[in-house]
Amino acid sequence: MSRPAPSPAASTSPARTVPVPFLAPSPADALDGDTAEAPLTWSQRYYLAEVDAARAHGRGLNVPRLYRLRAGTTEAGTVAALRELLERYEVLRSRVVRDPAGAAHQRAHPRGTLHLAVHEVPAGTADDRAQDVLDALVAPPLDVVECWPLRAALVTEDGLARYLALAFSHVAVDAYALVPVSAHLVERIAEADPVARAATAPGGVSRGPREQAAAEASPAGRKSAGRALRHAEEAYRRMPAAPPAATDVPAGSRYRFLRHCSPALDLAVGAVAARTGESPATVLAAALTALDAARTGPVPNEDGTGETRYGAVHLISANRLRPETAGAVLPLSQPVPCCVDTAGATFQELVRRTAAASLRAFRAGGGPPDELAALLRTVEEERGVRLDATPALNYRPRATALPVRPTSAGELAAAAGRAVTRWTDADPWRASHYLSADVDAAGIRLLLQVDTAVHPPEWAERHLAALERLLCAAALDADRPALPEPDLS
């Protein structure tokens, strides 16, 4: 999610703008030797729907990046690096086109101009003011019909280029798509960047948006879509029914955001990961499925002979394993359902079950959003229940890893008092609850969004507290039952 909008006092106006003209080779299928059109990819369709929904709340789902520039970088060098970026990656110079019926596709432009806002700041203030510039750049929604899916601002100090701030539309990129972008900027003008260090070796053939759309429409793509739909149907038929809507929706913004950092949570997740040999991401996903199963209760078997107790969460999946997708500047991520049978499991066993279930979900991958939505409605009608396909875990590891080692009751107790929980502001997703986890060696930073039309705000506080209690208990007792007491009503 993008950063909260800055206060007016924190915003800074550019002294001037500098044009960044670009001219890339026209695609072979260009219209009149200029633009080329193609359907939106599955992931782009998912993100466009989320962006449209966020705009109704004055938000944009813009992805921020701030690069400290190497000493000696000039304004002209920054313009050249941006021009190369636009000419290399087609999605950054593509716009969304909507037909009269409301359907959307994309149009790639080989030529055009990006406008770079230049902010000259007083001597000695660039380090502080750069974040203000980024916040102001990211806050307004990007209209991907009228504008490029990229904004850029340069922070200069004493005439020297110091920082480059970029805001990308999620229709153009996801987190993994920014890896080659960062690698390009570090090669040209920026200081070392953790994202760039994760970049794959250059030289491979990477898909652009038109190639990806064609691949999805091909026989192999339809086979992939069928696999995703079969997996989703299995999950929808097992998924617990959605909770009833909140009875007392508070006035004001419908979406609320709770940020939580806790050294005890970091220790607990690392300890369970060390014991089970599974990743911290799997440990967090297992805890979320346990809470879901405890809250919603058992569901009938498909054959009607008894009951099972599934927990569900949607995991953000992106297939970046193939050479043509590994370095693609293009969103490939979508939420995929992950259902886990929690019945009779210890938490340690649940982690292993979650690892197997999440692997199946990731292998199935994303699919056509309209077909997934139609499938969900069909299963709801057949089961006679309402299902919630929006709860999600977005686990975002950085270049450094969370420490994974055993812990003790004394260490957990000593760390518990250092937790920080606060309400904040962010961009909304169409989700009853959406948990983002940014993770590095410094710990886990959770951001939980709740839709107050589904859950009251205090539910978020109880949910995160229950998550931490469950994981701390599991860190000390390998054989404890997977399900906590259902106190999240």
C-alpha positions in Angstrom: 0.0 0.0 0.0 1.1 3.5 -0.6 2.1 5.9 2.2 -0.6 8.0 4.0 -1.3 11.4 2.4 0.9 14.2 3.7 -0.5 17.1 5.6 -0.8 20.3 3.6 2.1 21.8 5.6 4.3 18.9 4.5 3.6 19.4 0.8 6.0 21.3 -1.3 5.4 22.8 -4.7 7.9 22.4 -7.6 9.8 25.4 -8.7 9.6 24.2 -12.3 9.0 21.2 -14.5 11.4 19.6 -17.0 10.2 17.6 -20.0 11.4 14.0 -20.4 10.6 13.2 -24.1 10.9 9.6 -25.1 10.9 7.8 -28.4 10.8 4.0 -28.5 10.6 1.8 -31.6 7.0 1.4 -32.8 5.5 -2.0 -32.1 5.0 -4.3 -35.2 1.3 -4.3 -34.6 1.1 -0.5 -34.1 -2.0 1.4 -35.3 -1.0 3.9 -38.0 2.7 3.3 -37.2 2.2 4.8 -33.7 0.2 3.3 -30.9 -0.6 -0.4 -30.3 -3.6 -1.8 -28.4 -4.1 -5.0 -26.4 -6.4 -6.4 -23.8 -5.5 -5.8 -20.1 -3.8 -8.7 -18.5 -5.6 -10.6 -15.7 -3.5 -8.9 -13.1 -4.0 -5.5 -14.6 -7.8 -6.1 -14.6 -7.6 -7.0 -10.9 -5.6 -3.8 -10.1 -7.7 -1.6 -12.3 -10.9 -2.6 -10.4 -9.1 -1.9 -7.1 -7.8 1.5 -8.4 -11.3 2.4 -9.5 -12.7 1.5 -6.1 -10.0 3.5 -4.3 -10.7 6.6 -6.4 -14.2 6.7 -5.0 -12.5 7.3 -1.6 -10.1 9.9 -3.0 -7.2 7.5 -2.9 -5.0 6.1 -5.7 -3.2 2.8 -4.9 -0.1 4.5 -6.1 3.2 2.7 -5.4 6.0 5.0 -4.0 9.7 4.7 -4.5 12.4 7.1 -3.3 16.0 6.9 -4.6 18.9 8.7 -3.1 21.1 9.8 -6.0 24.8 9.2 -6.3 27.1 12.2 -5.8 27.7 14.0 -9.0 24.3 13.1 -10.5 23.0 15.9 -12.6 19.5 17.0 -13.7 20.4 16.0 -17.3 21.6 12.6 -16.1 18.3 12.0 -14.2 16.3 13.0 -17.3 18.4 10.6 -19.4 17.8 7.7 -17.0 14.1 8.3 -16.9 13.9 8.5 -20.7 15.7 5.1 -20.9 13.3 3.7 -18.4 10.3 4.7 -20.4 11.7 3.6 -23.7 12.7 0.2 -22.3 9.5 -0.7 -20.5 6.3 -0.4 -22.5 3.9 -0.6 -19.6 5.2 2.7 -18.2 4.1 4.4 -21.4 0.8 2.7 -21.8 -2.6 4.1 -21.0 -6.0 2.5 -20.3 -8.7 3.1 -22.9 -12.4 2.6 -21.9 -15.0 1.9 -24.6 -18.6 3.2 -24.4 -19.7 0.0 -22.8 -17.2 0.4 -20.0 -14.8 -2.3 -21.1 -11.1 -1.5 -20.8 -8.0 -2.2 -22.8 -4.6 -0.7 -23.0 -2.8 1.4 -25.6 1.0 1.5 -25.8 2.6 4.8 -27.0 6.1 4.7 -28.5 6.5 8.5 -28.1 5.4 11.1 -25.6 6.7 13.3 -22.8 6.8 12.7 -19.0 7.1 15.9 -16.9 9.6 15.8 -14.1 8.8 18.2 -11.3 12.0 19.8 -9.8 12.0 20.9 -6.2 14.9 23.0 -5.1 15.1 22.8 -1.3 17.2 24.9 1.2 20.8 23.7 1.9 20.9 20.9 4.5 17.2 20.0 4.2 17.1 17.5 1.3 17.2 14.4 3.5 14.1 15.6 5.4 12.2 17.3 2.5 12.6 14.4 0.1 10.0 12.3 2.0 7.6 15.3 1.9 8.0 15.5 -1.9 7.4 11.8 -2.2 4.2 11.9 0.0 2.8 14.8 -2.1 3.7 13.0 -5.3 2.0 9.8 -4.3 -1.2 11.1 -2.6 -3.3 12.3 -5.6 -4.8 9.4 -7.6 -3.2 8.7 -11.0 -5.7 8.8 -13.8 -4.3 6.0 -16.1 -6.7 7.0 -18.8 -5.5 10.6 -19.1 -1.9 10.3 -17.8 1.1 8.0 -17.8 1.1 5.5 -15.0 4.1 7.2 -13.5 4.9 10.5 -11.8 8.4 11.8 -11.1 9.9 14.5 -9.0 13.5 15.5 -8.5 14.8 17.0 -5.2 17.8 19.3 -5.7 19.9 21.1 -3.1 22.4 23.8 -4.0 21.8 22.9 -7.6 22.8 19.3 -7.1 20.4 16.4 -7.7 19.9 14.6 -4.4 16.7 12.4 -4.6 14.4 11.0 -7.2 10.8 10.4 -6.1 8.6 8.1 -8.3 4.9 7.2 -8.0 3.6 4.3 -10.1 0.1 3.2 -10.7 -0.6 -0.3 -9.5 -2.1 -1.0 -12.9 1.4 -0.8 -14.3 3.5 -2.4 -11.5 3.5 -4.6 -8.5 6.3 -4.9 -6.0 8.3 -7.5 -8.0 8.0 -5.4 -11.2 10.0 -2.7 -9.5 13.0 -4.9 -9.1 14.3 -4.3 -12.7 13.3 -0.6 -12.4 15.4 -0.2 -9.3 18.3 -2.1 -10.9 18.2 0.3 -13.9 18.2 3.4 -11.7 21.0 2.1 -9.5 23.1 1.3 -12.6 22.5 4.9 -14.0 22.1 7.4 -11.1 21.0 6.0 -7.8 22.8 4.7 -4.7 22.6 1.0 -3.8 19.0 -0.1 -3.2 17.9 -3.3 -1.4 15.3 -4.0 -4.1 17.8 -3.6 -6.9 20.2 -6.1 -5.2 17.4 -8.7 -5.7 17.3 -8.1 -9.5 17.9 -11.0 -11.9 20.8 -10.9 -14.3 20.0 -8.8 -17.4 19.8 -10.2 -20.8 16.7 -12.3 -20.6 13.6 -11.7 -22.7 10.9 -10.1 -20.5 7.3 -9.8 -21.4 5.5 -6.6 -21.8 1.8 -6.0 -21.3 0.8 -7.0 -24.9 2.9 -10.1 -24.8 1.4 -11.2 -21.5 -2.1 -10.5 -22.7 -1.4 -12.6 -25.8 0.0 -15.4 -23.6 -3.1 -15.4 -21.4 -5.3 -15.7 -24.5 -3.3 -18.6 -26.0 -4.2 -22.3 -25.5 -1.5 -22.5 -22.9 -3.0 -19.5 -21.1 -6.5 -20.9 -21.2 -5.1 -24.1 -19.7 -3.6 -22.0 -16.9 -6.9 -20.2 -16.4 -8.7 -23.6 -16.1 -6.2 -24.7 -13.4 -6.7 -21.5 -11.5 -10.5 -21.8 -11.7 -10.5 -25.5 -10.6 -8.4 -24.6 -7.6 -10.6 -21.6 -6.7 -13.8 -23.7 -7.0 -12.3 -26.3 -4.6 -11.5 -23.4 -2.1 -14.9 -21.8 -2.5 -16.7 -25.0 -1.7 -14.7 -25.4 1.5 -14.5 -21.8 2.6 -16.5 -20.9 5.7 -19.4 -18.6 5.2 -18.8 -14.9 5.6 -19.7 -13.2 8.9 -22.8 -11.0 9.0 -22.3 -7.3 8.3 -21.6 -4.9 11.2 -24.7 -3.7 12.9 -23.3 -0.3 13.9 -21.2 1.3 11.2 -19.4 4.4 12.5 -19.7 7.7 10.6 -16.7 8.8 8.4 -14.4 6.8 6.4 -15.5 3.3 5.7 -12.0 1.8 5.8 -9.7 2.0 8.9 -6.1 1.0 9.2 -4.3 -0.3 12.2 -0.5 -0.5 12.3 1.2 -2.9 14.7 4.9 -3.6 15.4 5.8 -6.0 18.2 9.2 -7.5 19.1 7.3 -10.3 20.8 5.5 -11.1 17.5 8.9 -11.1 15.7 10.4 -13.6 18.2 7.3 -15.8 18.1 7.1 -16.0 14.3 10.8 -16.7 14.0 10.7 -19.4 16.7 7.8 -21.3 15.0 9.6 -21.0 11.7 12.7 -22.4 13.2 10.9 -25.3 14.8 8.8 -26.2 11.7 11.4 -25.5 9.0 8.7 -23.4 7.2 8.9 -19.7 6.3 7.7 -16.9 8.4 5.2 -16.1 5.7 3.7 -19.6 6.1 3.6 -19.2 9.9 1.6 -16.0 9.6 -0.7 -17.6 7.1 -1.3 -20.5 9.4 -2.2 -18.2 12.3 -4.7 -16.4 10.1 -6.4 -19.6 9.0 -6.6 -20.7 12.6 -8.3 -17.5 13.6 -10.7 -17.8 10.6 -11.6 -21.3 11.5 -12.1 -20.5 15.2 -14.4 -17.5 14.3 -16.5 -19.3 11.7 -16.8 -22.8 13.0 -17.1 -26.1 11.2 -18.7 -26.6 7.7 -20.4 -29.7 6.3 -18.4 -32.2 4.3 -19.0 -32.1 0.6 -20.6 -35.6 0.8 -22.8 -34.6 3.7 -21.4 -37.3 6.0 -19.9 -35.0 8.7 -18.1 -31.8 9.3 -14.7 -30.3 8.6 -13.2 -27.1 10.0 -11.5 -25.1 7.3 -9.8 -21.7 7.6 -9.2 -19.5 4.6 -7.0 -16.6 3.5 -6.1 -15.2 0.2 -2.4 -15.0 -0.6 -0.9 -12.6 -3.0 0.7 -14.7 -5.8 2.9 -13.7 -8.7 4.4 -16.2 -11.1 7.9 -14.8 -11.6 9.6 -18.2 -12.2 9.8 -18.2 -16.0 12.6 -16.2 -17.8 10.0 -14.1 -19.6 8.3 -13.1 -16.4 11.2 -12.9 -13.9 12.3 -9.5 -15.0 9.1 -8.2 -16.4 8.0 -4.6 -15.5 4.4 -5.6 -15.4 2.0 -6.6 -12.5 1.6 -10.4 -12.4 0.2 -10.6 -8.9 -3.3 -11.5 -7.8 -4.9 -12.9 -4.6 -5.4 -16.6 -4.7 -7.5 -18.5 -2.2 -5.8 -20.8 0.3 -8.1 -23.2 2.3 -6.6 -25.3 5.1 -8.3 -28.0 7.1 -7.6 -27.2 10.8 -9.5 -30.1 12.3 -7.5 -32.0 15.0 -4.3 -30.2 14.2 -1.7 -28.9 16.6 -0.3 -25.5 15.5 2.9 -27.1 14.4 0.9 -29.5 12.2 -1.2 -26.6 10.9 1.9 -24.8 9.7 2.8 -27.8 7.7 -0.7 -28.1 6.3 -0.6 -24.4 5.4 2.7 -24.9 3.6 1.2 -27.6 1.4 -2.0 -25.6 0.8 -0.2 -22.4 0.0 2.1 -24.3 -2.5 -1.0 -25.6 -4.3 -2.5 -22.1 -4.3 0.7 -20.5 -5.7 0.9 -23.2 -8.4 -2.7 -22.6 -9.4 -1.9 -18.9 -9.6 -4.2 -16.1 -10.8 -6.9 -16.2 -13.4 -9.4 -14.0 -15.2 -11.1 -11.9 -12.6 -14.5 -11.9 -14.2 -14.6 -15.7 -14.5 -13.4 -16.0 -10.8 -16.2 -13.6 -9.7 -18.8 -15.6 -11.7 -17.6 -18.8 -10.2 -17.9 -17.4 -6.7 -21.5 -16.4 -7.3 -22.3 -19.8 -8.7 -20.8 -21.6 -5.6 -22.6 -19.2 -3.3 -26.0 -20.0 -4.9 -25.3 -23.7 -4.8 -24.2 -23.7 -1.1 -26.8 -21.2 -0.1 -24.3 -19.0 1.8 -22.4 -15.7 1.3 -18.7 -16.1 0.8 -16.0 -13.5 1.4 -13.3 -13.8 -1.3 -11.4 -10.6 -0.1 -9.5 -11.3 3.2 -5.9 -11.3 2.2 -2.3 -11.6 3.5 0.3 -9.6 1.5 3.7 -10.8 2.8 6.4 -8.5 1.5 9.9 -9.7 2.5 12.9 -7.3 1.9 16.4 -8.1 1.0 17.3 -8.9 4.7 15.5 -11.7 6.4 13.7 -11.9 9.7 15.8 -13.7 12.3 14.7 -17.3 12.8 15.6 -18.9 16.1 14.1 -20.3 19.3 12.8 -18.1 22.0 11.7 -18.4 25.6 8.8 -17.2 27.9 11.1 -14.7 29.6 12.3 -13.2 26.3 8.7 -13.0 25.0 7.5 -11.3 28.2 10.4 -8.8 28.1 9.6 -7.9 24.5 5.8 -7.6 24.9 6.0 -4.2 26.4 7.7 -2.7 23.4 4.8 -3.2 21.0 3.4 -0.2 19.2 -0.2 -0.1 17.8 -1.8 2.9 16.3 -4.5 3.9 13.9 -3.2 5.4 10.7 -4.2 6.3 7.1 -3.6 4.4 3.9 -5.1 3.4 0.5 -8.2 1.0 0.7 -8.5 -2.3 -1.0 -11.9 -3.9 -1.6 -11.5 -6.3 1.3 -13.3 -6.9 4.6 -9.8 -7.2 6.1 -6.4 -7.1 4.4 -3.2 -7.6 6.3 0.1 -6.3 4.8 3.3 -7.6 6.4 6.5 -5.8 5.6 9.4 -7.9 6.9 13.1 -7.5 7.2 15.8 -8.0 9.9 14.3 -5.2 11.9 11.0 -7.1 12.4 7.5 -7.4 11.1 5.5 -4.3 10.4 1.8 -5.1 10.1 -0.9 -2.9 8.6 -4.4 -4.3 9.0 -7.2 -2.7 7.0 -10.8 -3.3 8.1 -14.0 -2.5 6.3 -16.2 -1.0 9.0 -19.3 -2.2 7.0 -18.2 -5.7 7.9 -16.2 -5.4 11.1 -16.3 -2.6 13.7 -12.9 -0.9 14.2 -12.3 -2.6 17.6 -12.4 -5.9 15.8 -9.1 -5.0 14.2 -7.5 -4.5 17.7 -8.8 -7.8 18.9 -7.8 -9.6 15.7 -4.1 -8.5 15.9 -4.0 -9.2 19.7 -5.4 -12.7 19.1 -2.8 -13.2 16.3 0.0 -12.3 18.6 -1.3 -14.4 21.5 -1.7 -17.4 19.3 1.8 -17.2 17.9 3.5 -16.5 21.2 1.7 -19.6 22.7 2.7 -21.7 19.7 6.4 -20.5 20.0 6.5 -22.1 23.5 4.4 -25.2 23.0 4.8 -27.2 19.9 1.8 -29.4 20.7 -0.7 -26.8 21.5 -4.0 -27.0 19.6 -4.1 -25.0 16.4 -7.4 -23.2 17.2 -7.6 -20.5 19.8 -10.7 -19.8 21.7 -13.2 -18.0 19.3 -13.2 -14.6 21.0 -13.4 -12.5 17.8 -17.1 -12.1 17.6 
